Structures are given as structure tokens and as C-alpha cells.
Amino acid sequence: MEEIPITEQELDFFTNISDMVCEETIPYQSKTSFEEAVKACNGITLEEFSKNIDEAIRRLIPSP
């Protein structure tokens, strides 16, 4: 196995792992609903997907 030299800063970074997490980066509560979050990223909800797939099936296989 090849030895890889590391600096003291790298050794310190990998060995002195903090037990605390920065609280500012943890979102405790989401102020938006799931539907709003989906719309914000141009997504669709499961209900919309279901409607779209039903319409597509009806167009491909019309009722007699």
C-alpha cells in the first residue's frame, strides 16, 4: 500500500472531529409546505402525476 503524506493541518482536521454541529445550518422548521417546496423546484406532486398519467393512458387507450 502506498503511503500518502499529509500536513499537520490535514491530520488535525481528520482526527479532531467536533461533537457539536453548527446550529445555524440546521433548519429546525420548514416555513413552506411540501407542495410549495415542490412547486419552487418545478416539480409536481404525486396527485398531479397521477392525473397526468391517467390522462395519458386515456389518450393512448380510448374507452370503447
N, C-alpha and C positions, 0 to 999 in steps of 0.2 A: 504494500500500500504506500502511495506517495505521500510524503509529508508536505503539508501546506503551512508555510509560516504566516502568522497573524500578528498584528500590532497589539500593544497593551490595551489600547482603546477598544479594539475588537474583542479581545479576551474579556475585558470588563463588561462590555455590552452583553455578551453571551452568557456570562456566569453570574452577574448580579441582576437577576430578574426581579423586578418590583412586584410586591404582593398587592399593590394598590393600582387601581385603574383610574385614569383621569376622569372625573365625574362630568366634566364639561362635554365630553364626547359621547356620553351615554344618553340617548333620548328616553326619558322616563315615560312620557306620554305623547302619543301622536295626536296632534290637534286636527288632523284631517281624517276623514272616514276612509275606509278601504276603497269605496267607489271613487272618491275624489283622487286618491293616490293613483288608482288605475288610469283614470282619465288624464292625470298630469303626465303620465309617461306614454300616452297614446295607446293604451291597452284597452281591452274590452273585458267585461265581467263574464262570468260563466253563464248568466242569464242571456246576455247579448249573443254570446257564442252559440248557445242552444237555439235561439231564434234564427240566427243566420244559417246554421246547419239545417234546420227544419225547412227553411225557405229554399235552400239549395237542393235538398232532396226532392221537394215538391216540383221544382223546375225540371230536374232530371228524370223523375219518375212520376208523371202526372197521374192523378186518380182517374179511373175509367168512368 
